[in-house]
Structure formats: structure tokens, C-alpha cells
């Protein structure tokens, strides 16, 4: 019998080796990347499979932003660096997903919650 699936939040995101705690109520969504498939019918009743390559993605993460540590400046420096960086997403189950990628979208920090909702994308696949 297989082990039970373990759900829960992403505990930490390491960005270029620097760990950031993730809010416990953040519901992270991951797409491992690879291909997106579509079936397109032909006139004779047969069909074709159309594959489109896609980047991996991890979103829905609210990372802790500590102003005393310069977290927002560090993250903005990653974006301004214009290069894919090593990323690690560690789940409550202890499983870690890794790849190189970039912070995408706007980088807005909440002063009330000391968090920033972030989205990550990258080439290739997000791997366990």
C-alpha cells in the first residue's frame, strides 16, 4: 500500500541560496513545465496532437519580507540582474523542488503583513 499524500504549505523558498519563510496560509500552485497538449480534429475524423512547450511555474506564495534584512532590495536585485537563478521550494512534507528561474510579475511588499506575493517561472522543468 502506498504512503498517504501529504498536503500543506510550502515552508521555505531559497532564492540563490538565501532562504525565505513562506506564510503558512499561502496555497502554492506548481506547474512542472514541459509541454501543454491540445487535440485538433482532422476532416476525416482522425486527430492531431499539438504540443506547445511551456515554462515551469510556482505561484501563490507569500514570502516573508524582513525590511531590517533588506529582503525586498535583495529580491529586486535578482530581477534587475536579468538572469535565471537557482531556486528551491521546500514543502511541509520535506520534499524539495528545484530549478533555475526568475521572479516574475510585480514585486510588491505588504507593510501590514510583512510578506510579498511572488510568482516564479523558469525554463525546462521543475524537478523533485
Buried (B, 14 or more C-beta within 10 A) or exposed (E): EEEEEEEEBBBBBBBBEEBBBBBEEBEBEBBBBBEEEEEEEEEEEEEEEEEEEEBBBBBBBBBBBBEEEEBBEBBBEBBEEEEBBEBBBBBEEEEBBBBBBBBBEEBEBEEEEBBBBBBBBBEBBBEE
